Amino acid sequence: MKDYDDWIERLKKFPTVFSQNMTNMQLGMDEHRVPPAYLLEKVVTQTEAIATLKPADSPFARPIKKFPASISAADQKRITDETLEAIQTSVLPMYSRFARFLKAQYVPAGRKDIGAWALPDGDAYYAFRVRQSTTMNKSAEEIHQIGLDEVKRDEAEMLAIVKKLGFNDIKSFSAALKTNPKEHPASKDALLESYKAYIAQMQPKLPGLFGTLPKAKLEVIPVPAFIEKDQAAAYYNPPSLDGKRAGRVYVNTYNATERSLAPVEAVSYHEGVPGHHLQIAISQELTGLPEFRKNSYYTAYTEGWGLYSERLGKEIGFYQDPYSDYGRLEADIWRAIRLVVDTGAHKKHWTREQMVDFFREHSAIDETNIQAEVDRYIAWPGQALGYKMGQLKILELRKKAETALGPKFDLKGFHDTVLDSGALPMDVLEQQVNAWIATQQKK
């Protein structure tokens, strides 16, 4: 019961914490340090959405939705009453105050330029973010060109598929795809079931690809309604460290019937298995490592593996539906486009309109996702670079091992080498793979 009582006390202190945050924000209020104004307007919308909830519907009320059997009915009622009162009198009013502060002071101070270059020492800051995200010595200019090259390669493969389906070009196929009712879910539940089915078909293939498999289970659930409007199509949350809660693939069912089914197979492998769940759950369950190593994160490693996993599904015979195979390439080009538009915005002074236009020109990604993703890149400079750069590095290391080992190359062994040490910077991962190659050569 102590955990619940501590939770209630934290709720009561909520105004103090929020007031300090608002003071810190005020101290940094000038047109260079404050985020772009249009992004801050979205924060107002999100804040007001929380502020106007009924206390029982607030995310802060979740701890009282299900009590352990060891807590008596009387204590359950007391804790519920005190929690709801704290939310009503402390938490929700503070969100209302925060929304007023944003509208009156913070949003008007927001900067007009979207790129990191507009910040003090912006170019140096972005160069740091590029290095931090990719863990590679690549400049923004190099990455921009890699992105353009990868977009071109993916488009060539996509064109081959659409021509087999009877279309002359990607644009006409994309237009037809958007209006094809068979390629859109009929309901929120149908969208969830599509993800579940693809993850289920991958599960029996895993023992042939990996020597180490996680004990933690995996489940697919919808993104919470109060945040779904501005969230990505899907994302993964790890299992609890004690193993009692499964890993979760969250599927965004907002505007479900307008979303394309074509990318769902690839995203299922990326967020579920053999992607983030396999990778992160294995890391959490490793022995002989410090706890911080088990839960470390490097964008290029973690997201690079997720994107590599999408491609791995193709290698083992999935994506039999040409629309789904097109969706795989659509997902891949999405990450290649990220290299172009992220560096475009933060290094080459692109506008938001240029970012959106490049997406529209080179992908069939639905408009809901385009708008959410572009905002994400602007708010989080460099983060989106890790996906494609990490995937390309893993593929490079695999090719290196295949060439060096020839018939001695073992895909299981390579995958275990990549995953069985927890998350690593890509230069350290390369050292791991080099050591594994040397060991295999001696056998």
C-alpha positions as CSV (number, residue, x, y, z in Angstrom):
1,M,0.0,0.0,0.0
2,K,3.0,2.3,0.5
3,D,3.4,2.6,-3.3
4,Y,-0.2,3.9,-3.6
5,D,0.3,6.4,-0.7
6,D,3.5,7.7,-2.2
7,W,1.7,8.1,-5.6
8,I,-1.0,10.2,-3.9
9,E,1.6,12.4,-2.3
10,R,3.3,13.0,-5.6
11,L,-0.1,13.9,-7.1
12,K,-0.6,16.5,-4.4
13,K,2.8,18.0,-5.1
14,F,2.1,18.2,-8.8
15,P,1.7,22.0,-8.8
16,T,5.1,22.6,-7.2
17,V,6.8,20.5,-9.8
18,F,4.9,22.1,-12.7
19,S,5.5,25.6,-11.4
20,Q,9.3,25.0,-11.3
21,N,9.2,23.7,-14.9
22,M,7.3,26.8,-16.0
23,T,9.9,29.0,-14.3
24,N,12.7,27.1,-16.1
25,M,10.8,27.6,-19.4
26,Q,10.4,31.3,-18.8
27,L,14.1,31.7,-18.1
28,G,14.9,30.3,-21.6
29,M,12.3,32.3,-23.4
30,D,13.8,34.0,-26.4
31,E,13.3,33.5,-30.1
32,H,16.4,31.4,-30.5
33,R,16.0,28.9,-27.6
34,V,12.2,28.3,-27.6
35,P,11.0,25.5,-30.0
36,P,9.1,26.5,-33.2
37,A,5.8,28.2,-32.4
38,Y,3.7,25.9,-34.5
39,L,4.9,22.9,-32.5
40,L,4.1,24.6,-29.2
41,E,0.5,25.2,-30.4
42,K,0.2,21.4,-30.6
43,V,1.5,21.2,-27.0
44,V,-1.4,23.5,-26.0
45,T,-3.9,21.1,-27.7
46,Q,-2.4,18.1,-25.9
47,T,-2.3,19.9,-22.6
48,E,-5.9,21.0,-22.8
49,A,-7.0,17.5,-23.8
50,I,-5.6,16.2,-20.5
51,A,-6.8,19.2,-18.4
52,T,-10.5,18.7,-19.5
53,L,-10.6,14.9,-18.7
54,K,-12.8,13.7,-15.9
55,P,-10.5,12.6,-13.0
56,A,-11.4,8.9,-13.4
57,D,-10.6,9.1,-17.1
58,S,-7.2,10.8,-16.6
59,P,-4.0,8.7,-17.2
60,F,-3.1,9.6,-13.7
61,A,-5.9,7.4,-12.4
62,R,-4.6,4.3,-14.0
63,P,-2.9,2.9,-10.9
64,I,-6.4,2.6,-9.3
65,K,-8.0,0.8,-12.1
66,K,-6.8,-2.6,-10.8
67,F,-5.8,-3.3,-7.3
68,P,-3.8,-6.3,-6.0
69,A,-6.0,-8.8,-4.2
70,S,-4.0,-8.2,-1.0
71,I,-5.5,-4.7,-0.6
72,S,-8.8,-4.7,1.3
73,A,-12.0,-3.2,-0.1
74,A,-11.9,-0.4,2.5
75,D,-8.3,0.6,1.6
76,Q,-9.2,0.4,-2.1
77,K,-12.0,2.9,-1.6
78,R,-9.8,5.2,0.5
79,I,-7.0,5.1,-2.1
80,T,-9.4,5.7,-5.0
81,D,-11.1,8.6,-3.3
82,E,-7.8,10.3,-2.3
83,T,-6.3,9.7,-5.8
84,L,-9.3,11.2,-7.6
85,E,-9.4,14.1,-5.2
86,A,-5.7,14.8,-5.8
87,I,-6.2,14.7,-9.5
88,Q,-9.3,17.0,-9.3
89,T,-7.7,19.6,-7.0
90,S,-4.0,19.5,-7.9
91,V,-3.2,17.8,-11.2
92,L,-5.9,18.9,-13.6
93,P,-5.9,22.6,-12.4
94,M,-2.1,22.7,-13.0
95,Y,-2.6,21.4,-16.5
96,S,-5.1,24.2,-17.1
97,R,-2.7,26.7,-15.7
98,F,0.1,25.3,-17.9
99,A,-2.1,25.6,-21.0
100,R,-2.8,29.3,-20.2
101,F,0.9,29.9,-19.7
102,L,1.7,28.3,-23.0
103,K,-0.9,30.4,-24.9
104,A,-0.2,33.7,-23.2
105,Q,3.6,33.6,-23.0
106,Y,5.5,30.6,-24.4
107,V,3.8,30.1,-27.8
108,P,4.2,33.8,-28.8
109,A,8.0,33.5,-28.0
110,G,8.4,30.5,-30.3
111,R,10.8,30.8,-33.2
112,K,9.7,30.9,-36.8
113,D,12.6,28.8,-38.2
114,I,12.2,25.1,-37.8
115,G,15.9,23.9,-38.1
116,A,18.5,23.4,-35.5
117,W,20.7,25.7,-37.5
118,A,18.6,28.6,-36.1
119,L,19.6,27.8,-32.5
120,P,22.7,29.3,-30.9
121,D,25.7,27.3,-32.2
122,G,23.1,25.4,-34.2
123,D,25.4,23.8,-36.7
124,A,27.7,22.4,-34.0
125,Y,24.7,21.2,-32.1
126,Y,23.3,19.4,-35.1
127,A,26.7,17.8,-35.9
128,F,26.7,16.5,-32.3
129,R,23.2,15.1,-32.7
130,V,24.2,13.4,-35.9
131,R,27.1,11.7,-34.2
132,Q,25.0,10.9,-31.2
133,S,22.2,9.3,-33.2
134,T,24.3,7.3,-35.7
135,T,27.4,6.6,-33.6
136,M,29.3,7.0,-36.9
137,N,31.7,9.6,-38.3
138,K,29.4,10.8,-41.1
139,S,28.6,14.4,-41.8
140,A,25.1,15.8,-42.4
141,E,26.1,16.3,-46.1
142,E,27.2,12.7,-46.5
143,I,24.0,11.4,-44.9
144,H,21.9,13.6,-47.0
145,Q,23.4,12.1,-50.2
146,I,23.1,8.6,-48.8
147,G,19.4,9.3,-48.3
148,L,19.0,10.5,-51.8
149,D,20.8,7.3,-53.1
150,E,18.6,5.0,-51.0
151,V,15.4,6.7,-52.1
152,K,16.5,6.2,-55.7
153,R,17.3,2.5,-55.1
154,D,14.0,1.8,-53.3
155,E,12.0,3.6,-56.0
156,A,13.5,1.4,-58.6
157,E,12.4,-1.8,-56.7
158,M,8.9,-0.3,-56.1
159,L,8.5,0.5,-59.7
160,A,9.2,-3.1,-60.6
161,I,6.4,-4.2,-58.3
162,V,3.8,-1.8,-59.5
163,K,4.5,-2.6,-63.1
164,K,3.9,-6.3,-62.4
165,L,0.5,-5.2,-60.9
166,G,-0.4,-3.4,-64.1
167,F,0.5,0.2,-63.3
168,N,2.7,2.4,-65.4
169,D,4.3,4.3,-62.5
170,I,4.4,4.7,-58.7
171,K,2.2,7.8,-58.7
172,S,-0.7,6.1,-60.4
173,F,-0.3,3.0,-58.2
174,S,-0.2,5.2,-55.0
175,A,-3.3,7.0,-56.1
176,A,-5.1,3.6,-56.7
177,L,-3.8,2.2,-53.4
178,K,-5.3,5.1,-51.4
179,T,-8.8,4.4,-52.8
180,N,-8.6,0.6,-52.8
181,P,-10.9,-0.5,-49.9
182,K,-9.1,-3.9,-49.7
183,E,-5.9,-2.1,-48.7
184,H,-7.5,-0.3,-45.8
185,P,-8.7,-1.8,-42.5
186,A,-12.5,-1.9,-42.1
187,S,-12.2,-1.0,-38.4
188,K,-9.9,-0.4,-35.5
189,D,-10.1,-4.1,-34.5
190,A,-9.3,-5.2,-38.0
191,L,-6.1,-3.1,-38.0
192,L,-5.1,-4.6,-34.6
193,E,-5.7,-8.1,-36.0
194,S,-3.5,-7.6,-39.0
195,Y,-0.5,-6.8,-36.7
196,K,-1.3,-9.8,-34.6
197,A,-1.4,-12.2,-37.6
198,Y,1.9,-11.1,-39.0
199,I,3.7,-11.4,-35.6
200,A,2.1,-14.8,-35.1
201,Q,3.4,-16.1,-38.5
202,M,7.0,-14.9,-37.7
203,Q,7.1,-16.6,-34.3
204,P,7.8,-20.2,-35.5
205,K,10.6,-19.0,-37.8
206,L,12.7,-17.5,-35.0
207,P,14.5,-20.7,-33.8
208,G,16.0,-21.0,-37.3
209,L,17.4,-17.5,-37.2
210,F,18.5,-17.1,-33.5
211,G,20.3,-19.2,-31.0
212,T,19.0,-17.0,-28.1
213,L,15.3,-16.2,-27.8
214,P,13.6,-14.2,-25.0
215,K,11.4,-15.6,-22.3
216,A,9.2,-12.5,-22.2
217,K,5.9,-12.7,-24.1
218,L,4.6,-10.1,-26.6
219,E,1.2,-8.6,-27.0
220,V,-0.5,-6.1,-29.4
221,I,-2.7,-3.3,-28.0
222,P,-4.0,0.0,-29.2
223,V,-2.3,3.4,-28.5
224,P,-4.1,5.2,-25.7
225,A,-6.9,7.4,-27.0
226,F,-5.6,10.6,-25.3
227,I,-2.3,10.6,-27.2
228,E,-3.2,8.7,-30.4
229,K,-3.8,11.8,-32.7
230,D,-0.2,12.8,-32.7
231,Q,1.5,9.4,-32.3
232,A,3.3,7.3,-35.0
233,A,1.6,4.3,-36.6
234,A,3.0,1.9,-34.1
235,Y,5.7,1.7,-31.4
236,Y,7.1,-0.8,-28.9
237,N,7.3,-0.8,-25.1
238,P,9.6,-3.3,-23.4
239,P,8.5,-5.9,-20.9
240,S,8.9,-5.1,-17.2
241,L,12.2,-6.0,-15.8
242,D,10.7,-8.6,-13.5
243,G,9.1,-10.3,-16.5
244,K,5.6,-10.0,-15.2
245,R,4.4,-7.6,-17.9
246,A,4.8,-8.6,-21.6
247,G,6.4,-6.5,-24.2
248,R,3.9,-4.5,-26.1
249,V,3.4,-3.3,-29.7
250,Y,1.1,-0.3,-29.5
251,V,-0.9,0.2,-32.7
252,N,-2.3,3.6,-33.5
253,T,-6.0,3.1,-34.4
254,Y,-6.7,6.8,-34.9
255,N,-8.3,7.3,-38.3
256,A,-7.9,3.6,-38.7
257,T,-10.0,3.2,-41.9
258,E,-7.8,5.8,-43.6
259,R,-4.6,4.0,-42.9
260,S,-2.9,1.8,-45.5
261,L,-2.5,-1.9,-44.7
262,A,0.5,-2.2,-47.1
263,P,3.2,-1.3,-44.5
264,V,1.6,-3.3,-41.6
265,E,3.6,-6.5,-42.2
266,A,7.0,-4.7,-42.2
267,V,6.0,-2.6,-39.1
268,S,5.0,-5.8,-37.3
269,Y,8.4,-7.3,-37.8
270,H,10.1,-4.0,-36.9
271,E,8.2,-3.3,-33.7
272,G,7.5,-6.9,-32.7
273,V,9.6,-9.9,-33.8
274,P,12.3,-10.3,-34.9
275,G,12.7,-6.5,-34.3
276,H,12.5,-4.6,-31.1
277,H,10.9,-7.2,-28.9
278,L,13.4,-9.9,-29.7
279,Q,16.3,-7.4,-29.4
280,I,15.3,-5.6,-26.2
281,A,13.8,-8.5,-24.3
282,I,17.0,-10.5,-25.0
283,S,19.1,-7.6,-23.7
284,Q,17.0,-7.3,-20.5
285,E,17.4,-11.1,-19.8
286,L,21.2,-11.2,-20.3
287,T,23.3,-12.3,-17.4
288,G,26.8,-11.2,-16.5
289,L,26.2,-7.5,-17.5
290,P,25.6,-4.5,-15.4
291,E,22.0,-3.4,-15.2
292,F,22.6,-0.2,-17.2
293,R,24.0,-2.2,-20.0
294,K,20.9,-4.4,-20.2
295,N,18.8,-1.3,-20.7
296,S,21.1,0.9,-22.8
297,Y,19.9,2.5,-26.0
298,Y,21.6,3.7,-29.1
299,T,19.3,4.8,-31.9
300,A,21.4,3.4,-34.7
301,Y,21.7,0.0,-33.0
302,T,18.2,-0.3,-31.8
303,E,16.3,1.2,-34.7
304,G,18.9,-0.1,-37.2
305,W,18.0,-3.6,-36.0
306,G,14.3,-2.9,-36.3
307,L,14.7,-1.9,-40.0
308,Y,17.1,-4.8,-40.6
309,S,14.3,-7.1,-39.2
310,E,11.9,-5.8,-41.8
311,R,14.3,-6.9,-44.6
312,L,14.9,-10.2,-42.8
313,G,11.3,-11.1,-43.3
314,K,11.7,-10.9,-47.0
315,E,14.8,-13.2,-46.9
316,I,12.8,-16.0,-45.2
317,G,10.0,-15.9,-47.7
318,F,7.4,-13.6,-46.3
319,Y,5.7,-10.6,-48.1
320,Q,4.0,-13.0,-50.5
321,D,1.3,-10.4,-51.1
322,P,2.8,-7.9,-53.6
323,Y,1.0,-5.1,-51.9
324,S,2.7,-6.0,-48.6
325,D,6.1,-6.3,-50.4
326,Y,5.5,-2.9,-51.8
327,G,4.7,-1.8,-48.2
328,R,8.1,-3.2,-47.1
329,L,9.8,-1.0,-49.6
330,E,7.5,1.9,-48.6
331,A,8.7,1.4,-45.0
332,D,12.3,1.3,-46.1
333,I,12.0,4.4,-48.3
334,W,10.3,6.1,-45.4
335,R,13.6,5.7,-43.4
336,A,15.7,6.8,-46.4
337,I,13.5,9.9,-46.8
338,R,14.2,10.6,-43.1
339,L,17.9,11.0,-44.0
340,V,17.0,13.6,-46.6
341,V,14.4,15.7,-44.8
342,D,16.1,15.6,-41.3
343,T,19.4,16.9,-42.8
344,G,17.4,19.1,-45.1
345,A,15.6,20.9,-42.2
346,H,18.5,21.1,-39.7
347,K,21.5,21.6,-42.0
348,K,20.2,22.8,-45.4
349,H,17.6,25.3,-44.1
350,W,14.6,23.5,-45.6
351,T,11.1,24.7,-44.6
352,R,8.5,22.4,-43.2
353,E,6.7,22.6,-46.6
354,Q,9.8,21.3,-48.4
355,M,9.9,18.4,-46.0
356,V,6.3,17.5,-46.5
357,D,6.6,17.9,-50.3
358,F,9.6,15.6,-50.4
359,F,7.6,13.0,-48.5
360,R,4.6,13.3,-50.9
361,E,6.8,13.2,-54.0
362,H,8.7,10.0,-53.0
363,S,6.3,7.9,-51.0
364,A,2.7,6.8,-50.7
365,I,2.7,7.2,-46.9
366,D,-0.7,8.5,-45.7
367,E,-1.1,12.2,-44.9
368,T,-1.8,11.5,-41.2
369,N,1.6,9.9,-40.8
370,I,3.5,12.4,-43.0
371,Q,2.3,15.3,-40.8
372,A,3.1,13.5,-37.5
373,E,6.5,12.4,-38.7
374,V,7.7,15.7,-40.0
375,D,6.8,17.3,-36.7
376,R,8.8,14.6,-35.0
377,Y,11.9,15.3,-37.0
378,I,11.7,19.0,-36.3
379,A,11.2,18.5,-32.6
380,W,13.9,15.8,-32.3
381,P,16.9,16.8,-34.5
382,G,19.0,13.9,-35.8
383,Q,17.1,11.1,-34.1
384,A,15.5,9.8,-37.3
385,L,18.9,9.3,-38.9
386,G,19.7,6.3,-36.8
387,Y,17.3,3.9,-38.4
388,K,18.6,3.8,-42.0
389,M,22.2,4.4,-41.0
390,G,22.1,1.6,-38.4
391,Q,20.4,-0.8,-40.9
392,L,23.1,-0.1,-43.5
393,K,25.8,-0.7,-41.0
394,I,24.4,-4.0,-39.9
395,L,24.0,-5.1,-43.5
396,E,27.6,-4.0,-44.2
397,L,28.9,-6.0,-41.2
398,R,26.9,-9.1,-42.3
399,K,28.3,-8.8,-45.9
400,K,31.8,-8.5,-44.4
401,A,31.3,-11.7,-42.4
402,E,29.8,-13.6,-45.3
403,T,32.7,-12.7,-47.5
404,A,35.3,-13.4,-44.9
405,L,33.8,-16.8,-43.8
406,G,32.3,-18.2,-46.9
407,P,30.8,-21.6,-46.1
408,K,31.7,-21.1,-42.5
409,F,29.2,-18.2,-42.2
410,D,26.4,-19.0,-39.8
411,L,23.4,-16.6,-39.8
412,K,22.4,-17.7,-36.3
413,G,25.8,-17.0,-35.0
414,F,25.9,-13.6,-36.7
415,H,22.5,-12.6,-35.2
416,D,23.6,-13.8,-31.7
417,T,26.8,-11.8,-32.0
418,V,24.8,-8.7,-32.8
419,L,22.2,-9.1,-30.1
420,D,23.8,-11.0,-27.2
421,S,25.9,-8.1,-25.8
422,G,23.0,-5.6,-25.4
423,A,22.8,-2.2,-27.2
424,L,26.2,-1.0,-28.6
425,P,27.5,2.0,-30.5
426,M,28.0,0.9,-34.1
427,D,31.8,1.2,-33.9
428,V,31.8,-1.2,-30.9
429,L,29.5,-3.5,-32.7
430,E,31.9,-3.6,-35.6
431,Q,34.6,-4.7,-33.1
432,Q,32.4,-7.5,-31.8
433,V,31.7,-8.8,-35.3
434,N,35.4,-8.6,-36.3
435,A,36.2,-10.7,-33.2
436,W,33.5,-13.2,-34.1
437,I,34.8,-13.5,-37.6
438,A,38.3,-14.1,-36.3
439,T,37.1,-16.8,-34.0
440,Q,35.1,-18.5,-36.7
441,Q,38.1,-18.5,-39.1
442,K,40.1,-20.4,-36.6
443,K,37.6,-23.3,-36.4
